[in-house]
Amino acid sequence: MELAEFVDDIPSNKCSYKRFQGRPFHRIVPGSHWMYNTIQMLRTGTLTYSGTPFVADFEDLGWVETMETPRTFLTHLTFPLIPSDAKSGVPKIIFLSRNPKDVLVSYFHFIDSMINTGFEGDFSFFMKFFLSEEFFSSGASWFTYMKEWADGIKEYPEMRILSLTYEDFKKDTFGCIKTLDDFLVVNRSVAFLQDVEKHIAFENLKNDHSKITDQSARWTVVDKYGKVPIYRKGRVGDWKRKFTVAQNECFNATYRQKMAGYHLDFDYE
């Protein structure tokens, strides 16, 4: 794995990341806490906040074998890098996506709020980086990631996969919880699903996360308290408060060019 750097004409703008087999990787990309904690409540039948998930991208996968079943873990890996068992339908996969404009804004604030991330720069530089094929996630830019997953889902119909969007989860939280309940075949009561809906309300999860005192030392490299800085706003359309008109036009033009032939349905507000 080699170290790479993305820069522009302003010396203070730079971002270092890792490249493996020609693909960009960041050192830390934990996310999807909302979905993870919803799944954990459904699978355990409790309303306990489970904190930060096991992120398969950054841990020794041997640890998976020590986890109690049923096991739930997170990955941001692009499709070609996921295990062959996942492609053949052994585990169940819940694929959560979000409109890319809000992804960009959320990711910028996430990176900007931490230490030792390898990123130095302003929002304009981060957008330039996000729109490039060098953008670090877990093996691909956002555009390549979405296309590779779309292609993979078509190529491997035997996969057991449920696709949901962040926006749908916000718009119809209970409906998505019921869909998850059916997909996971946990058969919780309507009353319990309603309790889950209340407990995973954004402000409730944000409050629960702030109370955690035993986070893994894994995260002290980016936060002195060992907590992943998540749960910022939880809004759909927050990009409109951040993008300039010119930035929006640039984003739209890049999206049309990179996603030609792919029709992804996102709500942007």
N, C-alpha and C positions, 0 to 999 in steps of 0.2 A: 504494500500500500504506500503510495507516494503522497507527499504534501504538495498542494497546489494553492494558487492565490489568484483572486479576481480583483482587478484594480481599474481605476479610470484616470482621468486627467488631474484629479485633485488628490494630492499625496495622502491626505488623511483618510480617504475612502479606500478601504481594502477589506478583503474577506479571505481568510485562509480556510481550507477544507481538505479532505482526503479524497484521493481518487484510487479506485480499485477496479481492475479490469476495464479501464476506460470510463468508469462511471463515478459520478460525484457523491460523496457521503459527508455528512456532518457528524460531529462527535456526539451530539445529543439532540434527539428530536422527539421527546416524549409529548404525547398529546392524546386526545380522545378520552379524557377522564370522564366526561359526561356519559358517554356510551358505556365505558368500562364499568362504572359504578352502577349504572342501570342493569347491566347484564348480571353483575354480582348479586344484586338484590334479588333478581328473578331466580337465579340459580340456587342461592342459599336459602331463600325464603325468609330473609331478614331484611331490616331496613338500615343495616350498619354501613357506614361510609368506609369504603375499602382503600381510599387514598390513590396513590400512583401505581399504575399497573406494572407488571413485569414486562419490560420492553425487549423483545427477543433480538432486536437489531444490535443491542449493546451489551448483552450479557452472555455468559457461558451457557450454551443451550443444554449442557449436561444437567443444569439445575432444573430444567423442565421435568426431568424424570423424578425429581424429589418432591415436586408439587403434589398436593392432595388433589384427587379427582372429585368433581369435574374441574378441569384446568382451563383457565382463561388468561390469555396473554395478548399483548399488543405487538403489532409490527407495522412499520411504514414501508417495508420493502416493496420495490416495484415488482411486477408480476414474474418476470423471468427468474428472479432470485428467491421466490418462495419455494419451500420444499415440495418435492414431487408428490408426496402423500397428500398435500393440500390440494394439488391439481387433480388428483384422482378421487377426491371426495372422502378421505378419511376423517379429517376434522370438519367442523362447520365453520364457515367464514362469514363474518358480518362486515361488509364493506361500506364504510361511512365516507361520504365525500361532501364537499362544501363549495359554494361558488368561489372562484379563484380570486376575485377582488377582495372579498373578506378574508380569504386565506392569506393573501399578501399582507394586509394590514395587521391581522392578528399575529402572523409570524414575525413581522417587524417589531411589534411591541414586546413579544415574547423574547426574542433575541436581545433586544435593546435593554430589557430589564435585568439581564443576567450578567455574570462576569465570566471571563475566560471562554467566550464563545468563538473567538476568532474573527468577529465582525466589528468593524469600526467604520462609521459613516452615517449619513442622514437617510431620510426616507426615499429621496430621489435616487440615491445610489442603490438602495436596497431594491427598489422597483426595477432598476436596470439589471441588477443581478438576478432577480426573480424571473424576468422575461428571457434570460439567457439559458442556454442548454447546460451551463456550468452550475446552475443553481443546485445547492445541496439539499437533498432530502435523504432518501435511502436508496440511492442508485439511479436517480433520474430527476430531471426537472419536473415541475408540476405537469406540464404539457405531455411530455413523454410518459410519465407515470400514468396519467389518465388514459392515454391511448393504449399503452401496453396492457393495462387491466381490462379495458374494453375488448381488445383483441383476444386476451386470454380467456375471458368469460365465454366468448363465442367458440373458441378452439377446444375448450374442455367442458362440455355440457354436463359431465358427470360430477363436477364440483357441486358441493352443497353450500351455496352462497346466497346471502340475503343482502341486497343493496338498498341503502337508505341514504337520505341527504340530511345534512344539518338543518336545512331550512324546513324540511318536512317535520323533523323532530320538534322544531320550535312551533310550527303551525298546528300540528296535531299530535301533541305529546302522548296523550293516552292511546290514540290509534296506533302509534309506533310502538308503544310499550306492549300493546296487545299483539301486534305483529311479531315482536320479539318473543313473546310468551309462546305463541304458536310455533315459531321456527325452532325454538329451543325445547319444545315439548315439555315444559315444566308445569303447565296447567294450573297456574295460580288463580285464586278466586278474583272476581271483579273487585271486591273490596280491597284485596291486597294490591292489585294493580293500581287502584286509585290512591292508595297510600304511597306506593312507589312514585307515582306522578307528583305527589306533594313533596316528597323527600328529595327528588332530583331537580326541583325548581332551582334555577341558576343561583339565586342568592343563598339558598339553603346549602347547596354544595360548596359555594364559596366560603360560607361560614364554617362548615365542617372541615374544610381543608385548612383553614386558618388555625384550627384548634389542634391539629396533629402535632404531636411532640416526639414521635419515634420514627421519623422518615429515615430512609436508608442513607448511609454515609456516601452512597453512590452519587448523590446530587450535591454534596458539599463543594464539589469543584465548580459549580455554577451559582450556588447560593450558600452563603455562610451558615444559614439555618437548616440546610439540607432539605428544603422544600422547593418543589418545582413551581415557579411563579405562573400559575394558570388562573382561569376564571377572571378575566379582565372585565368584559362587558356582556358577552353572550348575546350580542345583537345581530340581526340580519340587516345588511345595508350600511354598516358602519363605514364602509369604504367611501361613501358619499361625503363623509365629514373629513376625509383625508386627501382624496384625489383632487388635483386641479383639473380644469377642463382639458388642458393639454395632456396631462398624464392619462386621463380617461381615454382620450382619442388614441394615444400611443398604445395603451393596453388593448383597446378594441381591435386596432389594426394588427397587432402581434397575435392576438387570439385567433382572428380570422385566418391569418396565414398559417399558424402552427396547427390549428385544429380543423383544417379543411378536410372534409369527408367524414368528420365525426360530429354527431349531433347529441350533445349533452344538455340536459334540461335542468337549469338552475334558476332559482329565484334570487334576484339581486336586491330586493328591497321588501 
